[in-house]
Amino acid sequence: MSNTLTLKPYIELVRTHCHRLSSSELIDLLCSIAQEVPTKERQSFLEKLEITATVPFDPSDSAEEVEDILERIADIIEEILERQESIEDGSYYEIYEDYSNYYDDEPEIMSPEQQKELEEIFAEADQLFLAGELASARKVYQQLFSIFLHSSELKLYYEINRQDIDINWQETLARYCRSVYETVATADRTQQVLDAMEVDYPVAGQYDDPYEKCLPSLQDVYNARPEDISEWDDFLQGIQTALQRKRDNRAVLLCLEAIYLTDSLQGLATAVRQKKSPVGYLYWLNQLEEEALWEETAQAALEALDSMPPDRLRTAAATALIRAGQQTEKKDFVLHGKQEQFFSEPNGQHLDCWLEEARKQEAKEEMLHTALAFLNNRL
């Protein structure tokens, strides 16, 4: 789970705090914030205040702005393609005098200037979104994402890595999904939002993949704007129906989240037991830990360990059992969790941790016999 505070709760906290202040206190607060703005950003800060207060919105200006942005994206795609073509055919290297350095100085498939330009355009798409121009924001986001999702259709020689672009991907993707949610017909909403959320992304077996952490949750989509979202409960039901039979991990996680948001922990527990998906067990454990339900976490972790195959995901369930044992001061859970870490991924580090815990609990000899029996059975 991300520790980043999403927009909706962030704005609600600010609004709640402001309501408690008098007009003079609000003026003092704003002046205090203004003093902290770096010198070179003061003019931009003032312009933002003036735009918010006095400049009326002109739809024709927005349309022209969007067309200009889309043209800039098309231009940068063409520039990236030309750069990649020159790398592919070797003409890029003609700028070097010493041709022996071809492979010592391999060029990036996208220049720093192109990366910066894309980051700036993403920021412009965010501004459209925050201004409530969701249809326009959706158009810009879609064309931007095509660079990363449809490189073959764009005839790029090399795929562009999202991690090369320094933006908050989780929030950006959530904003895109929210713009899709609010601009498509109700009948098409479930599938189009799922497509935008990359429901088919291959999470399988890589629960700690950095990019997976950038994928938005349903709650992220809900929190992307401070305004209420219409027909949310119906949408959650539609998500459950659409994903009920899917087995891919991303789909399982989204389906379980929809169930959790609708039916709380009790409904989630039932669904996890039915699906018996390893990532599903981890999602359940994560929600229990988020609510600091440590006794329930321990029992769910034991249940997960009985159902999961030995791998990194099972190790994560064993780690949850350890944390639950530490929080409830139940040493047997801690020892059992460290044992199951080793059983899930037998290596020296896990063995050392397990036996050290056994020594502390005066059970080292017993655990040594257990470890030897386990290893003998693997031969």
Order of alpha helices (4+ residues) and beta strands (2+ residues): alpha-alpha-alpha-alpha-alpha-alpha-alpha-alpha-alpha-alpha-alpha-alpha-alpha-alpha-alpha-alpha-alpha
